[in-house]
């Protein structure tokens, strides 16, 4: 449907199930990977949470208003909702700052698509481009195929002092993920 609303989730989305793909991530360190970010530079993943707390939310891909969804997108559990998830992290950014938690997004989309998105929705944090799915290979993160693309399944990592201390997977509904992470950080 060409006129879908990328900012709102349909009521009847299929719920993703925990397939165990993220078991064993807690306690691991992020690999040394230099990835382009929406600010124009690069960020090495080892910097995330190296001396504090960071939240890395990983998602399939954001859509653009008026752009057609990939065929069957709403039928893939966990695929839909990247824009509402990102906007929730944006809206709660001040609360993450109060928790001294750095927020960073990541997808396999091209840097130019991510820059357009970050500017359109006014994100206050960087989004990293991992078109080669390097982080997926390094950590064994789950992916899926749709419309000829290999994309990340949605997962959120909390990193402290360089180690993954909490994994949110599967993430559903995606627009509640930021609040769920904040609740965990506040406990």
DRENDO-1510 file (C-alpha; in Angstrom, 1 decimal, always signed):
<recs>
REC; n; res; u; v; w
REC; 1; UNK; +0.0; +0.0; +0.0 .
REC; 2; UNK; +1.6; +3.2; -1.1 .
REC; 3; UNK; -0.2; +5.4; +1.4 .
REC; 4; UNK; +0.8; +3.6; +4.6 .
REC; 5; UNK; +1.7; +5.6; +7.7 .
REC; 6; UNK; +5.3; +4.8; +8.7 .
REC; 7; UNK; +4.8; +6.5; +12.1 .
REC; 8; UNK; +1.9; +4.3; +13.3 .
REC; 9; UNK; +1.8; +0.5; +13.9 .
REC; 10; UNK; -1.2; -1.6; +12.6 .
REC; 11; UNK; -3.1; -3.3; +15.3 .
REC; 12; UNK; -2.8; -6.8; +13.9 .
REC; 13; UNK; +1.0; -7.3; +13.5 .
REC; 14; UNK; +2.3; -10.8; +14.1 .
REC; 15; UNK; +4.2; -11.1; +17.4 .
REC; 16; UNK; +7.8; -12.4; +17.0 .
REC; 17; UNK; +8.8; -15.5; +19.0 .
REC; 18; UNK; +12.0; -15.9; +20.9 .
REC; 19; UNK; +14.0; -18.3; +18.7 .
REC; 20; UNK; +17.0; -18.3; +21.0 .
REC; 21; UNK; +19.1; -16.5; +18.5 .
REC; 22; UNK; +20.3; -14.0; +21.1 .
REC; 23; UNK; +21.0; -16.4; +23.9 .
REC; 24; UNK; +24.6; -16.1; +25.1 .
REC; 25; UNK; +25.1; -12.5; +24.2 .
REC; 26; UNK; +25.1; -11.2; +27.7 .
REC; 27; UNK; +28.6; -10.9; +29.0 .
REC; 28; UNK; +30.1; -10.5; +25.6 .
REC; 29; UNK; +32.0; -7.5; +24.3 .
REC; 30; UNK; +31.1; -5.6; +21.1 .
REC; 31; UNK; +33.7; -6.2; +18.4 .
REC; 32; UNK; +36.0; -3.5; +17.1 .
REC; 33; UNK; +34.0; -2.3; +14.0 .
REC; 34; UNK; +34.2; +1.1; +12.5 .
REC; 35; UNK; +30.7; +2.0; +11.1 .
REC; 36; UNK; +29.5; +5.1; +9.3 .
REC; 37; UNK; +27.1; +7.2; +11.4 .
REC; 38; UNK; +24.4; +9.8; +10.5 .
REC; 39; UNK; +26.6; +12.7; +11.7 .
REC; 40; UNK; +28.9; +12.0; +8.8 .
REC; 41; UNK; +31.8; +10.4; +10.7 .
REC; 42; UNK; +32.3; +6.8; +11.9 .
REC; 43; UNK; +32.0; +5.2; +15.3 .
REC; 44; UNK; +33.8; +2.2; +16.6 .
REC; 45; UNK; +31.5; -0.1; +18.4 .
REC; 46; UNK; +34.1; -0.6; +21.2 .
REC; 47; UNK; +33.4; +3.0; +22.2 .
REC; 48; UNK; +29.8; +2.1; +23.2 .
REC; 49; UNK; +29.5; +1.7; +26.9 .
REC; 50; UNK; +33.3; +1.6; +27.3 .
REC; 51; UNK; +33.2; +3.9; +30.3 .
REC; 52; UNK; +29.5; +4.0; +31.2 .
REC; 53; UNK; +26.2; +2.8; +29.7 .
REC; 54; UNK; +25.1; +2.6; +26.1 .
REC; 55; UNK; +21.9; +1.4; +24.5 .
REC; 56; UNK; +22.3; +0.0; +20.9 .
REC; 57; UNK; +18.9; -0.7; +19.3 .
REC; 58; UNK; +19.2; -2.7; +16.1 .
REC; 59; UNK; +16.3; -2.7; +13.6 .
REC; 60; UNK; +15.5; -4.0; +10.1 .
REC; 61; UNK; +14.9; -0.7; +8.1 .
REC; 62; UNK; +13.0; +2.5; +8.3 .
REC; 63; UNK; +10.4; +3.4; +5.7 .
REC; 64; UNK; +9.8; +6.7; +4.0 .
REC; 65; UNK; +6.4; +8.4; +3.8 .
REC; 66; UNK; +4.8; +7.5; +0.4 .
REC; 67; UNK; +7.3; +4.6; -0.2 .
REC; 68; UNK; +5.8; +1.2; -0.7 .
REC; 69; UNK; +6.6; -1.4; +1.9 .
REC; 70; UNK; +8.4; -4.5; +0.8 .
REC; 71; UNK; +6.0; -7.3; -0.3 .
REC; 72; UNK; +4.5; -9.1; +2.8 .
REC; 73; UNK; +6.3; -6.7; +5.2 .
REC; 74; UNK; +3.5; -6.6; +7.7 .
REC; 75; UNK; +3.3; -10.4; +7.8 .
REC; 76; UNK; +6.9; -10.8; +8.9 .
REC; 77; UNK; +7.0; -11.0; +12.7 .
REC; 78; UNK; +9.0; -8.1; +14.0 .
REC; 79; UNK; +9.6; -6.4; +10.7 .
REC; 80; UNK; +7.3; -3.4; +11.0 .
REC; 81; UNK; +7.8; -0.6; +13.5 .
REC; 82; UNK; +11.3; +0.8; +13.0 .
REC; 83; UNK; +10.2; +4.4; +12.7 .
REC; 84; UNK; +7.9; +4.2; +15.8 .
REC; 85; UNK; +10.7; +2.5; +17.7 .
REC; 86; UNK; +13.3; +5.1; +16.7 .
REC; 87; UNK; +10.9; +8.0; +17.4 .
REC; 88; UNK; +10.2; +6.5; +20.9 .
REC; 89; UNK; +14.0; +6.6; +21.6 .
REC; 90; UNK; +14.0; +10.2; +20.3 .
REC; 91; UNK; +11.1; +11.2; +22.5 .
REC; 92; UNK; +12.7; +9.7; +25.6 .
REC; 93; UNK; +16.2; +10.8; +24.8 .
REC; 94; UNK; +16.3; +13.3; +27.7 .
REC; 95; UNK; +15.4; +10.5; +30.1 .
REC; 96; UNK; +18.2; +8.3; +28.8 .
REC; 97; UNK; +20.5; +11.2; +29.3 .
REC; 98; UNK; +19.3; +11.5; +32.9 .
REC; 99; UNK; +20.3; +7.8; +33.3 .
REC; 100; UNK; +23.7; +8.7; +31.7 .
REC; 101; UNK; +22.9; +6.2; +28.9 .
REC; 102; UNK; +24.1; +6.9; +25.4 .
REC; 103; UNK; +21.6; +5.9; +22.7 .
REC; 104; UNK; +22.7; +4.6; +19.2 .
REC; 105; UNK; +20.6; +3.0; +16.5 .
REC; 106; UNK; +21.9; +0.5; +13.9 .
REC; 107; UNK; +20.5; -1.1; +10.7 .
REC; 108; UNK; +21.8; -2.5; +7.4 .
REC; 109; UNK; +20.5; +0.5; +5.5 .
REC; 110; UNK; +22.8; +2.7; +3.5 .
REC; 111; UNK; +24.2; +5.8; +5.2 .
REC; 112; UNK; +22.3; +8.2; +2.9 .
REC; 113; UNK; +19.0; +6.5; +3.8 .
REC; 114; UNK; +19.8; +6.8; +7.5 .
REC; 115; UNK; +20.8; +10.4; +7.2 .
REC; 116; UNK; +17.6; +11.3; +5.5 .
REC; 117; UNK; +15.6; +9.5; +8.2 .
REC; 118; UNK; +17.5; +11.0; +11.1 .
REC; 119; UNK; +17.0; +14.5; +9.7 .
REC; 120; UNK; +13.3; +13.9; +8.9 .
REC; 121; UNK; +12.4; +12.7; +12.4 .
REC; 122; UNK; +15.0; +14.9; +14.2 .
REC; 123; UNK; +17.0; +12.2; +16.0 .
REC; 124; UNK; +19.4; +13.5; +18.7 .
REC; 125; UNK; +21.6; +10.4; +18.5 .
REC; 126; UNK; +23.6; +8.7; +15.8 .
REC; 127; UNK; +22.3; +5.8; +13.6 .
REC; 128; UNK; +25.0; +3.4; +12.4 .
REC; 129; UNK; +25.0; +1.8; +8.9 .
REC; 130; UNK; +26.1; -1.8; +8.8 .
REC; 131; UNK; +25.3; -2.6; +5.1 .
REC; 132; UNK; +27.7; -5.6; +5.3 .
REC; 133; UNK; +26.1; -7.1; +8.4 .
REC; 134; UNK; +29.5; -7.2; +10.1 .
REC; 135; UNK; +28.0; -7.0; +13.6 .
REC; 136; UNK; +25.6; -9.9; +12.7 .
REC; 137; UNK; +28.6; -12.1; +11.7 .
REC; 138; UNK; +30.7; -11.0; +14.7 .
REC; 139; UNK; +28.1; -11.7; +17.4 .
REC; 140; UNK; +25.8; -14.1; +15.6 .
REC; 141; UNK; +22.9; -11.7; +15.6 .
REC; 142; UNK; +19.7; -12.8; +13.9 .
REC; 143; UNK; +18.8; -11.6; +10.4 .
REC; 144; UNK; +16.0; -12.3; +7.9 .
REC; 145; UNK; +15.5; -12.0; +4.2 .
REC; 146; UNK; +12.8; -9.9; +2.6 .
REC; 147; UNK; +12.4; -8.5; -1.0 .
REC; 148; UNK; +16.0; -9.5; -1.8 .
REC; 149; UNK; +17.4; -7.8; +1.2 .
REC; 150; UNK; +19.1; -9.4; +4.3 .
REC; 151; UNK; +18.1; -7.3; +7.3 .
REC; 152; UNK; +18.6; -7.4; +11.1 .
REC; 153; UNK; +15.9; -8.8; +13.3 .
REC; 154; UNK; +15.1; -6.3; +16.0 .
REC; 155; UNK; +17.2; -6.6; +19.1 .
REC; 156; UNK; +18.3; -4.0; +21.7 .
REC; 157; UNK; +21.5; -4.3; +23.7 .
REC; 158; UNK; +22.5; -2.5; +26.9 .
REC; 159; UNK; +26.2; -2.2; +27.2 .
REC; 160; UNK; +28.1; -1.3; +30.4 .
REC; 161; UNK; +31.8; -0.9; +30.7 .
REC; 162; UNK; +32.3; -2.6; +27.3 .
REC; 163; UNK; +30.1; -5.6; +28.0 .
REC; 164; UNK; +26.6; -6.5; +27.0 .
REC; 165; UNK; +24.6; -6.6; +30.3 .
REC; 166; UNK; +21.0; -6.9; +29.0 .
REC; 167; UNK; +19.5; -8.2; +25.7 .
REC; 168; UNK; +15.9; -7.3; +24.7 .
REC; 169; UNK; +14.8; -9.9; +22.1 .
REC; 170; UNK; +12.4; -10.3; +20.6 .
REC; 171; UNK; +11.3; -6.7; +20.8 .
REC; 172; UNK; +7.6; -6.2; +20.6 .
REC; 173; UNK; +5.8; -4.0; +20.3 .
REC; 174; UNK; +8.7; -1.9; +18.9 .
REC; 175; UNK; +7.2; +1.5; +19.9 .
REC; 176; UNK; +7.4; +0.4; +23.6 .
REC; 177; UNK; +11.0; -0.7; +23.5 .
REC; 178; UNK; +12.5; +2.6; +24.6 .
REC; 179; UNK; +10.2; +2.7; +27.6 .
REC; 180; UNK; +11.0; -0.9; +28.5 .
REC; 181; UNK; +14.7; -0.2; +28.3 .
REC; 182; UNK; +14.3; +2.9; +30.5 .
REC; 183; UNK; +12.4; +0.9; +33.0 .
REC; 184; UNK; +15.2; -1.7; +33.1 .
REC; 185; UNK; +17.8; +1.0; +33.5 .
REC; 186; UNK; +15.8; +2.6; +36.4 .
REC; 187; UNK; +15.4; -0.5; +38.4 .
</recs>
